[in-house]
């Protein structure tokens, strides 16, 4: 029986994660607005996994820092700069035509500059700022969202995607 190929997002992340020596995962979103909290949930899950199973030092694994940027991720830029990563993985919910829970690695040039979403600054501005001020590469992982109404719980497809992405990132970052 032939193995199914890995989803495109996994192959898009594998190379940069394997090559990085210092990685920041920055979770973005508003957890009080349903699926918009997906990025924060990924970061919180990674932080819990790391606390339960602290990684042993390894030359094969990058140093990693997990930051919950929430709805104002630009407030975390000082912490990102202080860590001096060579890779920033920014995780956020995105509106797209794909089904909710789809995981996508987005190209920075595809991020709409005028789209403010639930952030004070567009993500394209944040990515450019991080790349210019930190000198790091930035990958944007979008979890396609469903409803983002205030007070709404996170949908089942997005919860599943949060779990899958968290497991995948934890494997590279914490072993």
TIVEXBA-592230 format. One record per atom (N, C-alpha, C): atom name; residue number from 1; x, y, z; residue in one letter. Coordinates in steps of 0.1 Angstrom, whole numbers, plus 5000, padded with zeros to 4 digits. Example, Ala and Ser with C-alpha at 12.3 -4.5 7.8 and 13.67 -1.06 7.14 Angstrom:
# TIVEXBA-592230
N	1	5132	4943	5078	A
CA	1	5123	4955	5078	A
C	1	5132	4967	5078	A
N	2	5128	4978	5071	S
CA	2	5137	4989	5071	S
C	2	5129	5000	5079	S
//
This chain:
# TIVEXBA-592230
N	1	5008	4988	5000	X
CA	1	5000	5000	5000	X
C	1	5009	5012	5000	X
N	2	5006	5021	4991	X
CA	2	5014	5034	4990	X
C	2	5011	5043	5001	X
N	3	5021	5050	5006	X
CA	3	5019	5060	5017	X
C	3	5013	5073	5010	X
N	4	5004	5079	5018	X
CA	4	4999	5092	5013	X
C	4	5009	5102	5015	X
N	5	5011	5111	5005	X
CA	5	5020	5122	5007	X
C	5	5016	5131	5018	X
N	6	5026	5137	5025	X
CA	6	5023	5147	5035	X
C	6	5016	5159	5030	X
N	7	5007	5165	5038	X
CA	7	5001	5177	5033	X
C	7	5011	5188	5030	X
N	8	5008	5197	5020	X
CA	8	5018	5207	5016	X
C	8	5023	5216	5027	X
N	9	5015	5218	5038	X
CA	9	5019	5227	5048	X
C	9	5031	5220	5056	X
N	10	5030	5207	5057	X
CA	10	5041	5200	5065	X
C	10	5054	5201	5057	X
N	11	5054	5199	5045	X
CA	11	5066	5200	5037	X
C	11	5071	5214	5036	X
N	12	5062	5224	5036	X
CA	12	5067	5238	5036	X
C	12	5073	5242	5049	X
N	13	5069	5236	5060	X
CA	13	5075	5239	5073	X
C	13	5088	5231	5076	X
N	14	5089	5219	5071	X
CA	14	5099	5210	5075	X
C	14	5113	5215	5073	X
N	15	5116	5220	5061	X
CA	15	5129	5225	5057	X
C	15	5133	5237	5066	X
N	16	5125	5248	5067	X
CA	16	5129	5259	5075	X
C	16	5131	5255	5090	X
N	17	5122	5246	5095	X
CA	17	5123	5242	5109	X
C	17	5136	5234	5112	X
N	18	5140	5225	5102	X
CA	18	5152	5217	5103	X
C	18	5164	5226	5102	X
N	19	5164	5237	5095	X
CA	19	5175	5245	5093	X
C	19	5177	5256	5104	X
N	20	5167	5259	5111	X
CA	20	5167	5269	5121	X
C	20	5175	5265	5134	X
N	21	5181	5275	5140	X
CA	21	5188	5272	5152	X
C	21	5181	5279	5164	X
N	22	5174	5290	5161	X
CA	22	5166	5297	5171	X
C	22	5153	5300	5165	X
N	23	5142	5295	5172	X
CA	23	5129	5297	5166	X
C	23	5119	5303	5176	X
N	24	5112	5313	5172	X
CA	24	5101	5318	5180	X
C	24	5088	5314	5173	X
N	25	5078	5309	5181	X
CA	25	5065	5307	5176	X
C	25	5056	5317	5183	X
N	26	5050	5326	5174	X
CA	26	5042	5337	5179	X
C	26	5027	5334	5176	X
N	27	5019	5331	5186	X
CA	27	5005	5329	5184	X
C	27	4997	5342	5184	X
N	28	4989	5343	5174	X
CA	28	4981	5356	5172	X
C	28	4967	5353	5172	X
N	29	4959	5362	5177	X
CA	29	4944	5361	5176	X
C	29	4937	5364	5189	X
N	30	4924	5364	5188	X
CA	30	4916	5367	5200	X
C	30	4908	5355	5204	X
N	31	4911	5348	5214	X
CA	31	4904	5336	5218	X
C	31	4890	5338	5223	X
N	32	4886	5350	5225	X
CA	32	4872	5353	5228	X
C	32	4863	5355	5216	X
N	33	4869	5352	5204	X
CA	33	4861	5354	5192	X
C	33	4862	5341	5184	X
N	34	4858	5330	5190	X
CA	34	4857	5317	5183	X
C	34	4870	5313	5176	X
N	35	4869	5310	5163	X
CA	35	4880	5305	5156	X
C	35	4892	5315	5154	X
N	36	4889	5327	5157	X
CA	36	4900	5337	5156	X
C	36	4911	5334	5166	X
N	37	4908	5327	5177	X
CA	37	4918	5324	5187	X
C	37	4928	5312	5183	X
N	38	4927	5307	5171	X
CA	38	4935	5295	5167	X
C	38	4950	5297	5170	X
N	39	4956	5308	5166	X
CA	39	4970	5310	5168	X
C	39	4974	5310	5182	X
N	40	4966	5316	5191	X
CA	40	4968	5316	5205	X
C	40	4967	5302	5211	X
N	41	4958	5295	5206	X
CA	41	4956	5281	5211	X
C	41	4968	5272	5207	X
N	42	4973	5274	5195	X
CA	42	4985	5267	5191	X
C	42	4997	5270	5201	X
N	43	4999	5283	5203	X
CA	43	5010	5287	5212	X
C	43	5008	5282	5226	X
N	44	4996	5283	5231	X
CA	44	4993	5278	5245	X
C	44	4995	5263	5245	X
N	45	4991	5255	5235	X
CA	45	4994	5241	5235	X
C	45	5008	5238	5235	X
N	46	5016	5245	5227	X
CA	46	5031	5243	5227	X
C	46	5037	5246	5240	X
N	47	5032	5256	5247	X
CA	47	5038	5260	5260	X
C	47	5035	5249	5270	X
N	48	5023	5243	5270	X
CA	48	5019	5232	5279	X
C	48	5027	5220	5276	X
N	49	5029	5217	5263	X
CA	49	5037	5205	5260	X
C	49	5052	5206	5265	X
N	50	5057	5218	5263	X
CA	50	5071	5221	5267	X
C	50	5072	5220	5282	X
N	51	5062	5225	5289	X
CA	51	5062	5225	5304	X
C	51	5061	5210	5309	X
N	52	5053	5202	5303	X
CA	52	5052	5188	5307	X
C	52	5064	5179	5304	X
N	53	5070	5182	5292	X
CA	53	5082	5174	5287	X
C	53	5093	5184	5283	X
N	54	5100	5190	5292	X
CA	54	5111	5199	5288	X
C	54	5121	5192	5280	X
N	55	5125	5198	5269	X
CA	55	5134	5192	5260	X
C	55	5148	5191	5265	X
N	56	5155	5180	5263	X
CA	56	5169	5179	5267	X
C	56	5177	5187	5257	X
N	57	5188	5193	5261	X
CA	57	5196	5201	5251	X
C	57	5200	5191	5240	X
N	58	5200	5196	5228	X
CA	58	5203	5188	5216	X
C	58	5208	5197	5205	X
N	59	5219	5192	5199	X
CA	59	5224	5200	5187	X
C	59	5215	5198	5175	X
N	60	5206	5188	5176	X
CA	60	5197	5185	5165	X
C	60	5184	5193	5166	X
N	61	5182	5200	5177	X
CA	61	5169	5207	5179	X
C	61	5173	5222	5181	X
N	62	5164	5231	5175	X
CA	62	5167	5245	5178	X
C	62	5163	5249	5192	X
N	63	5169	5260	5196	X
CA	63	5164	5267	5208	X
C	63	5150	5273	5204	X
N	64	5140	5272	5213	X
CA	64	5127	5277	5209	X
C	64	5121	5285	5220	X
N	65	5113	5295	5216	X
CA	65	5106	5303	5225	X
C	65	5092	5304	5219	X
N	66	5082	5302	5228	X
CA	66	5068	5303	5224	X
C	66	5062	5316	5231	X
N	67	5056	5324	5222	X
CA	67	5050	5337	5227	X
C	67	5036	5338	5223	X
N	68	5027	5342	5233	X
CA	68	5013	5344	5229	X
C	68	5012	5359	5227	X
N	69	5010	5363	5214	X
CA	69	5009	5377	5210	X
C	69	4994	5381	5211	X
N	70	4985	5372	5212	X
CA	70	4971	5375	5212	X
C	70	4967	5385	5202	X
N	71	4958	5394	5205	X
CA	71	4952	5404	5195	X
C	71	4961	5415	5192	X
N	72	4972	5417	5200	X
CA	72	4981	5428	5198	X
C	72	4996	5422	5197	X
N	73	4998	5414	5186	X
CA	73	5011	5408	5185	X
C	73	5023	5417	5184	X
N	74	5021	5429	5180	X
CA	74	5032	5439	5179	X
C	74	5037	5442	5192	X
N	75	5030	5440	5203	X
CA	75	5035	5442	5217	X
C	75	5045	5432	5221	X
N	76	5046	5421	5213	X
CA	76	5056	5411	5216	X
C	76	5069	5412	5208	X
N	77	5070	5423	5200	X
CA	77	5082	5424	5192	X
C	77	5095	5426	5199	X
N	78	5094	5432	5211	X
CA	78	5106	5434	5219	X
C	78	5111	5420	5224	X
N	79	5102	5412	5228	X
CA	79	5106	5399	5233	X
C	79	5112	5390	5222	X
N	80	5106	5392	5210	X
CA	80	5111	5384	5198	X
C	80	5125	5389	5195	X
N	81	5127	5402	5194	X
CA	81	5140	5408	5192	X
C	81	5151	5403	5202	X
N	82	5147	5403	5215	X
CA	82	5156	5399	5225	X
C	82	5161	5385	5224	X
N	83	5152	5376	5219	X
CA	83	5156	5362	5217	X
C	83	5165	5360	5205	X
N	84	5164	5369	5195	X
CA	84	5172	5369	5183	X
C	84	5170	5356	5175	X
N	85	5158	5353	5171	X
CA	85	5156	5341	5163	X
C	85	5161	5342	5149	X
N	86	5164	5331	5143	X
CA	86	5166	5331	5128	X
C	86	5153	5327	5121	X
N	87	5143	5322	5128	X
CA	87	5131	5319	5122	X
C	87	5119	5323	5132	X
N	88	5110	5330	5127	X
CA	88	5097	5333	5134	X
C	88	5086	5326	5127	X
N	89	5079	5318	5135	X
CA	89	5067	5311	5129	X
C	89	5055	5318	5136	X
N	90	5048	5326	5127	X
CA	90	5036	5334	5132	X
C	90	5024	5325	5128	X
N	91	5016	5322	5138	X
CA	91	5004	5314	5136	X
C	91	4991	5322	5139	X
N	92	4982	5322	5129	X
CA	92	4970	5331	5131	X
C	92	4959	5324	5123	X
N	93	4946	5328	5127	X
CA	93	4935	5324	5119	X
C	93	4934	5332	5106	X
N	94	4929	5326	5096	X
CA	94	4927	5334	5083	X
C	94	4914	5331	5077	X
N	95	4909	5340	5070	X
CA	95	4896	5338	5062	X
C	95	4901	5334	5048	X
N	96	4895	5323	5044	X
CA	96	4898	5318	5031	X
C	96	4886	5309	5026	X
N	97	4887	5305	5013	X
CA	97	4876	5297	5008	X
C	97	4878	5283	5011	X
N	98	4889	5278	5016	X
CA	98	4891	5265	5021	X
C	98	4882	5262	5032	X
N	99	4879	5249	5035	X
CA	99	4871	5245	5047	X
C	99	4878	5250	5060	X
N	100	4870	5253	5070	X
CA	100	4875	5256	5083	X
C	100	4884	5245	5088	X
N	101	4895	5249	5094	X
CA	101	4905	5239	5099	X
C	101	4916	5235	5089	X
N	102	4915	5240	5077	X
CA	102	4926	5238	5067	X
C	102	4938	5246	5072	X
N	103	4950	5240	5071	X
CA	103	4962	5246	5076	X
C	103	4970	5250	5063	X
N	104	4974	5263	5062	X
CA	104	4981	5268	5051	X
C	104	4994	5276	5055	X
N	105	5004	5274	5048	X
CA	105	5016	5283	5049	X
C	105	5014	5294	5039	X
N	106	5014	5306	5044	X
CA	106	5011	5317	5035	X
C	106	5023	5325	5031	X
N	107	5023	5330	5019	X
CA	107	5034	5338	5014	X
C	107	5031	5352	5019	X
N	108	5041	5359	5024	X
CA	108	5040	5372	5029	X
C	108	5034	5382	5019	X
N	109	5037	5380	5007	X
CA	109	5032	5389	4996	X
C	109	5017	5387	4994	X
N	110	5011	5376	4999	X
CA	110	4997	5373	4998	X
C	110	4989	5379	5010	X
N	111	4996	5384	5020	X
CA	111	4988	5390	5031	X
C	111	4983	5403	5027	X
N	112	4971	5406	5029	X
CA	112	4965	5419	5025	X
C	112	4970	5430	5035	X
N	113	4975	5440	5029	X
CA	113	4980	5451	5038	X
C	113	4969	5459	5044	X
N	114	4957	5460	5037	X
CA	114	4946	5468	5042	X
C	114	4938	5460	5052	X
N	115	4940	5447	5053	X
CA	115	4931	5439	5061	X
C	115	4936	5440	5076	X
N	116	4927	5446	5084	X
CA	116	4931	5448	5098	X
C	116	4926	5436	5107	X
N	117	4916	5429	5102	X
CA	117	4911	5417	5110	X
C	117	4909	5421	5124	X
N	118	4914	5413	5133	X
CA	118	4912	5417	5147	X
C	118	4925	5422	5153	X
N	119	4935	5425	5144	X
CA	119	4948	5431	5149	X
C	119	4948	5446	5147	X
N	120	4956	5452	5154	X
CA	120	4957	5467	5153	X
C	120	4965	5470	5140	X
N	121	4975	5461	5137	X
CA	121	4983	5463	5125	X
C	121	4981	5451	5116	X
N	122	4981	5453	5103	X
CA	122	4980	5441	5094	X
C	122	4992	5432	5096	X
N	123	4990	5419	5094	X
CA	123	5001	5410	5096	X
C	123	5013	5412	5086	X
N	124	5010	5418	5074	X
CA	124	5021	5420	5065	X
C	124	5030	5431	5071	X
N	125	5025	5441	5078	X
CA	125	5034	5451	5085	X
C	125	5042	5444	5095	X
N	126	5036	5436	5103	X
CA	126	5043	5429	5114	X
C	126	5054	5420	5109	X
N	127	5051	5412	5098	X
CA	127	5061	5404	5092	X
C	127	5073	5412	5087	X
N	128	5070	5422	5080	X
CA	128	5081	5431	5075	X
C	128	5089	5437	5086	X
N	129	5082	5442	5096	X
CA	129	5090	5447	5108	X
C	129	5099	5437	5114	X
N	130	5094	5425	5117	X
CA	130	5102	5415	5123	X
C	130	5114	5411	5114	X
N	131	5112	5409	5101	X
CA	131	5123	5406	5092	X
C	131	5133	5417	5092	X
N	132	5129	5429	5092	X
CA	132	5138	5440	5091	X
C	132	5145	5443	5104	X
N	133	5138	5443	5115	X
CA	133	5144	5446	5128	X
C	133	5151	5435	5135	X
N	134	5147	5422	5132	X
CA	134	5153	5411	5138	X
C	134	5163	5404	5129	X
N	135	5160	5405	5116	X
CA	135	5169	5398	5106	X
C	135	5165	5384	5105	X
N	136	5153	5380	5109	X
CA	136	5149	5366	5108	X
C	136	5140	5364	5096	X
N	137	5139	5351	5093	X
CA	137	5129	5347	5083	X
C	137	5116	5345	5090	X
N	138	5105	5348	5084	X
CA	138	5092	5347	5090	X
C	138	5083	5338	5082	X
N	139	5077	5328	5088	X
CA	139	5067	5320	5081	X
C	139	5054	5323	5088	X
N	140	5044	5324	5079	X
CA	140	5030	5327	5085	X
C	140	5022	5314	5082	X
N	141	5017	5308	5093	X
CA	141	5008	5297	5092	X
C	141	4994	5301	5095	X
N	142	4985	5299	5085	X
CA	142	4971	5303	5086	X
C	142	4963	5291	5089	X
N	143	4954	5292	5099	X
CA	143	4944	5281	5101	X
C	143	4931	5287	5096	X
N	144	4925	5282	5086	X
CA	144	4913	5287	5080	X
C	144	4902	5287	5091	X
N	145	4896	5298	5093	X
CA	145	4886	5299	5104	X
C	145	4872	5298	5099	X
N	146	4864	5294	5108	X
CA	146	4849	5295	5106	X
C	146	4845	5307	5113	X
N	147	4834	5306	5121	X
CA	147	4828	5318	5128	X
C	147	4838	5324	5138	X
N	148	4838	5337	5138	X
CA	148	4847	5345	5147	X
C	148	4839	5355	5155	X
N	149	4826	5351	5158	X
CA	149	4817	5360	5166	X
C	149	4822	5361	5180	X
N	150	4820	5372	5187	X
CA	150	4824	5373	5201	X
C	150	4816	5363	5209	X
N	151	4824	5357	5218	X
CA	151	4818	5347	5228	X
C	151	4815	5333	5222	X
N	152	4818	5331	5209	X
CA	152	4816	5318	5203	X
C	152	4827	5309	5206	X
N	153	4825	5296	5208	X
CA	153	4836	5287	5211	X
C	153	4843	5284	5198	X
N	154	4855	5278	5199	X
CA	154	4863	5274	5187	X
C	154	4856	5262	5181	X
N	155	4855	5262	5168	X
CA	155	4848	5251	5161	X
C	155	4856	5238	5161	X
N	156	4850	5227	5160	X
CA	156	4856	5214	5160	X
C	156	4867	5212	5149	X
N	157	4865	5217	5137	X
CA	157	4876	5215	5127	X
C	157	4888	5224	5130	X
N	158	4886	5235	5136	X
CA	158	4898	5244	5140	X
C	158	4905	5238	5152	X
N	159	4897	5232	5162	X
CA	159	4903	5226	5173	X
C	159	4912	5214	5169	X
N	160	4907	5206	5159	X
CA	160	4915	5195	5154	X
C	160	4928	5200	5147	X
N	161	4927	5211	5139	X
CA	161	4938	5217	5132	X
C	161	4948	5222	5142	X
N	162	4944	5228	5153	X
CA	162	4952	5233	5164	X
C	162	4960	5222	5169	X
N	163	4954	5211	5172	X
CA	163	4960	5199	5178	X
C	163	4971	5193	5168	X
N	164	4967	5192	5155	X
CA	164	4976	5186	5146	X
C	164	4988	5195	5144	X
N	165	4986	5208	5142	X
CA	165	4998	5217	5140	X
C	165	5006	5218	5153	X
N	166	5000	5218	5165	X
CA	166	5008	5218	5177	X
C	166	5017	5206	5178	X
N	167	5011	5194	5175	X
CA	167	5019	5182	5176	X
C	167	5031	5182	5166	X
N	168	5028	5187	5154	X
CA	168	5039	5188	5144	X
C	168	5050	5197	5148	X
N	169	5046	5209	5152	X
CA	169	5057	5219	5157	X
C	169	5064	5214	5169	X
N	170	5057	5207	5178	X
CA	170	5064	5202	5190	X
C	170	5074	5192	5187	X
N	171	5071	5183	5177	X
CA	171	5081	5173	5173	X
C	171	5094	5179	5168	X
N	172	5094	5190	5161	X
CA	172	5106	5197	5157	X
C	172	5113	5205	5168	X
N	173	5105	5211	5176	X
CA	173	5110	5220	5186	X
C	173	5114	5214	5199	X
N	174	5107	5204	5203	X
CA	174	5110	5198	5216	X
C	174	5113	5183	5216	X
N	175	5113	5177	5204	X
CA	175	5116	5163	5203	X
C	175	5106	5153	5206	X
//
